[in-house]
Amino acid sequence: MYVGGTGLTWGLGTVLGPIIGGAFTDSSAGWRWAFYINLVIGAICAPVYLFMLPNKDPRPGVPLTDRAREMDYLGGLLTLGAFISGVMAVSFGGITYPWNSGKIIGLFVCSGVLFILLGLQQVYTIFTTTERRIFPIEFFKSRTILILFCVTAAGGTAIFIPIYMIPIFFQFTRNDSALEAGVRLLPLIFLMIFAVITNGAVMSAYGVYMPWYTVGGIFTVIGGALMYTVDTESSVSRVYGYSVILGFGVGMFAQASFSVAQAVVAPELIPSAVGFITCAQVTGVTIALAIANSVFLNQSQTGIEKILPGVPVAEIQAAIAGAGSQFVASLSEGVKLEVLKAIVSAMSKTYILIITGGSLVVVLSAFMKREKLFIAAGGAA
């Protein structure tokens, strides 16, 4: 089960991602190499994978064709279609197409219909079986598992919105490079990693989990509310301090659900429980970032249109693209400051999602059982 090692690995990935991505963005290689570099590393390490790692078959004697038949292909396709169409609707609405356009309405309708079909397919095991369906329906009868799903999704929201927004804030207000802006995340991420590791060690020793969600949710609400107040005049130290509170709070419960879920289900359901909580984390991050980006872009465009009436939408979108854009550089200092204020004000609106997510964690923690669980150390989620 997850204790601290997995949290450290996950945290290091979170630390290095923005920094490495920023370094590639500032270099002549370009930002795409932040993704392409994985192919190079994979090619270099391929001999190790192929010739040095032991060949262990977890299910000896079971043909690949039998294993392939155990996949819930229809459930997977419906899940992908429902999420992709919903995220596209949120991402394209307002900026690319009007919210009341046929394309956006069609995407929302498509997403809703696919989710309904997915629910029916999972409940009635259409082209799948009870053991093979992608969502273990039996978990919907467990109050604890459902609460863990919701708080984990809220935790993903509280982690990745600041990771996305803080570098953008510093690029606009301090003219940071992509690398410098990525480094600005270190206070948030270091405190978050510290909280994750502390949570793993203490919770494994004592088995009590409910207080971690309550206290962590409170810190998350406080940190999100403070980040909401940040404007163009805010000092760097204030942003660091607020982000530290937020990172510490969300770290107290962000990964805890993996351990708790494994401890409260029957041993044969542990793999399904891990998958269920992983789905919650990915779902929370995906939906939160889509909504946050839509809020940021739409609110920024609305604010700039009020400052610069009559300016073509394409030029306004160029202003949102970055403080170093030619359009922003061509503005007078007074107008430029007003435009930056509008953009930062729009950015602050995204922290409402964190305040909401943290509040949800606090409320749901009140419905958790006051119990002590046996949570084994040394495992991984």
N, C-alpha and C positions, 0 to 999 in steps of 0.2 A: 504494500500500500504506500501511497505517497506520504512522505514525511518532510524531508528538507532537501534531499539531493535533487529530486526532480524540480523543486522550486528554484534551486540555484541554477540548474541548467536552463530552465525557462527564463529566469531573470537575466542571465548572461546574454541569451539571445535577444531579449528585449533591449538590453543596454547597447549591444554591438550593432543592432540593426540600423537605427537612425544615424549612428556615427559612420559606419561603413557606407551606407547609402549617401550620406552627405559628402563623404570624401570622393566618391565616384562622381557625384553631381558637379562638384567643383573642379574635377580633373577634366582633361581632354577626352577621356574615355566616354563620359556621359553617364546619366543616371541609369540607363538600361543595363549597364554592366553590374549594377547592384544585384541583378537577377542572373545575368549571363555567367557571372563568376562561379555560380554553383555548378555549371557544366564543366568548367575547367577543373575545379576541385574534385568533382566526381571522376573525371578522366584520370587525374593524377592518382587518386586513391583506388581506382578500379583494380589494379593488380592485387592490392591487399584484400579487397572484397572477394575477388575470384579465387585466389590461390592460398591465402593465409588464414582466413576465417574458417572455422570448422563448419562442415556441411551437416547441419542438424535439421532433421525433418520432424516438426512438432507432431505430425500425424502419420507415422509410418504405416505403409500399406494401404492408404486411402488414395485412390487415383485422382488426378487433377480434375478429371471430368466430374467426379462425384463432388469434389469441393466446389467446383463452379456452379453446380446445381443448387448449392445451399445459399447462394446470393439472392437477395430480394431485389431483382432488377427493376420491376415495376415500381416498387416503393422508392428506390433510389432515383429513378427518372422523375417521378411525381414530386419528390422533395426538391430536386434541382430546379425543375421548372417553376415550382411555386415560389421558391426563394429568389431565383434570378429575375422573374417577371416583377415581383414585388419590389426588389431593390432597384431595378431599372426604372420603375414608375417613380419612386422617391427621388432617385438621382437625377432623372431628366426633367422632372416636374418643375415648372417655374422658369428655369433658365433656358433649357433647350426647347421645351414645348410648354404652352400654357397649361395650368392645372386642369382646366375644363376641356382640354383638347381630346379628341377621340383616341389618340394614341395613348395618352396617360390613363384615361378612364379604362380603355381596353386592357392595359397592362394590369391595373388593379383588379379588374374583373377576372382576368386570366389567373392571377395569383390566388384570388379567393376561391375560384372554382377548383383549381388544382389542389389547394389545401383540403377542400371538402372531399374531393375524390381520394386524396391520400388517406384521410381519416376513415372513409368507408373501406378502402382497400386493406388498411391495417386491421380494422375491427373484424371484418368478415374474411380475412386471410385470402384475398383474391390473388391467384397466381403466386402464392407463398404459403407458408405454414406458420403455426404459432411460434415455433422455435426459430424460424428463419426471418420473420418480419423485421423490418428495419427499426421500428419503434416498439419496445416492449410495453404493450398496453397494460400489463399488470401493474406497472409503476404508477399509473394514473389512479390507482386505488390506495396508494401510500401517501399520506399527508407529508411525511418527512421527505420523501424523494421529490415530490412536487415543489416543496418549499426550497429544497436544495437546487432544483433546476432554476427557479426564479432568481434566487440570490446569486447564483453563479453567473447567469446572464447579466444581472445588474453589475456584478463585479467586472465583467468584461467591458461593459460600458464605461465604468469609472476609470479603467486602466487606459483604454486606447483613445478616448477623446482627448485627454491632455497630451498624450504622446503625439497625437496628430496636430493639435492646435498650438501647443507651446512653441515649437520651432517656427511655425508660421508667424506667431506674435513677434518673436524676436527678429525675424527677417524683415518684417514691416517696420517695427518701431526702433530697432537698433541697426538696421542694415547689415545684419549678420549674413555670412555665407551659409550655405547648406550644412557644411561641416560644423561651423561654430554654433549654429542653431541646434544641431543634434547633440552637441556636448552640453547644452543648457538643460537637457533632460536628466543629467546624471544625479542631481539631488533627489528628484522624484523617484528615480528607479532604484538608487542605492537604498533609500529608506524602505521602499516597497519590498526589495529583496530581503532586507533585514527582518521586516515584519513577517514575510512568508516563512523564512527559516525558523524564526522564533515560534511562530504558530505551530509549525510541524513538530518541533522538539517538545514544546510544552504540552500540546494536545496529545501527543503520543504517550507522554509520561502520565498524564492525569485523566485523559479520556473525556473531559468535559468540553463540549463544543459550542453550546448556545451563546455564552457570553462573548465569544470572539465575534460573532455576527452582530450582536447588539452594539458593542463598543466600536468595532470597525465601521459599522454603518453610521454611527454618530460622527466619527472623525471624517468619514467620507462626505457627509452632508456639510460639515463645517468647512472642509477644504474646498468642496465645490462651490459653496456660497461665497467664500473669500475670492476664489478665482473669477467668479461672476462680477466682482467689483473692480477687477483689473482694467485699467484704461491706458491711454497713451502716456500719461504722466506717471504711471506706477514705476517705482524703482525696481531694479533687478533683484535686490534683496527681498522685497516684498513678494515678487513672483516665486522666487526660490522657497521662501518660507511657507507660502500658501501651498505650493506643490508638494512640499515635504509632508505637510499635514495630510493632504489628500493621498499621497503614496503610502504613508504609514497606515492610514485607515483601511484602504482597499487591500493592502497586503495582509491584513489580519484575517481575511476570510476568502480571498480570491481563489486560493487553491485548496482550501480546507474541505470543500464539498467532495473532492475525490476520495479522501480518507473516510469521511463520515458515510458516504453512500456505500462504500465497500463493507463497512462495519454493520450496517443496518439491514442488508439484504442477505438472502440465503447464499451459501458458497457457490452454488451453480449459477447464480445470477450476477456474480461479481463482474464478469466481462461486459454484460449488458449494462450494468450500472455505470461502469467507467465510460462506456460509449454514450450513454444518456447524458451524463454530466458534461462530457466533451462537446456534445451537440449543443448543450445550453451555452457553453462558453463561446463557441463559434457563432451561434445564432445571435447572442447578445452583441458581440463585436461587430458582426456584419450589419445588423439592423441599426445599431447605434451610430456607426460611422456614416452609413447612408443618410440617416436623418440629420446628423450633425453637419455633414457637408452640404446638404440641401438647405438647411437653415442658414448656414454661413453665406453661401452664394446668393441665395434669394434676398436675405436681409441686407447684404452688402450692396447688391444691385439697387434695391429700393432706396437705400440711404444715399447712394451716390447720385441717383437720378434726381433726388430733391436738391442736391447741391449744384448739380450741373444739368439743369433742364435743357432739353433739346440736343444733348450730345448723343450720338449714335450708340446703340446698345453694344456694338462690337468694341468701341473704345472704352466703355464702362467696364466691360468684362476684361479688357486688357489691364485696367487699373487693379482689378481683383487678382489678376494673375501674378502680381508681385510689385513690391515697392520700387524695384529697379526697372520697371517697364518704361518704355519710351513715353507712353502717355502720362504716367505719373511724373516723370522727370520734366516734362514740358509745362507742368502746372506751376503757378506762382506759389511761393512758400505758404501763404495764407490758405489758399484753396487746397494745396497738398495736405496741410495739416487737417483740414476739415474732412478730406477724403479718408485719411488714415484713421481719424476718429470714428467715422462711419463704419469702416472695415473692422476695427477693434471692437466697436459696440456690437456688431453682428457676431463676431467671434465669441463674445461673452455670453450671448444667448445660448450657445451650445452647452454651456455648463449647467443649464437648467436640467438637462438630461441626467447629469451626475447627481444633482440635488435630488431629483426624483428617484433615481436608482438607489441612492443611499437611504432615502426615506423608506423605500420599499423593503430594504434589507432590515432596517430597524423594526418596522411593523411586523414583518414575517417572522423575525427572530422571537417575537413574543409568543408565537404559536408553536415554536419548537419544543420538543420534549426536554425536560430537565433530567437528563440521564447521563450516565458514564458508560462509555463504550471501550471495548478492547480494540486499540488501534496499533497494529504491529509496526515496528520500525524496520527500516531497511528496504522496503518495497518501493514500487514506482507506480504512478498513476497510469 
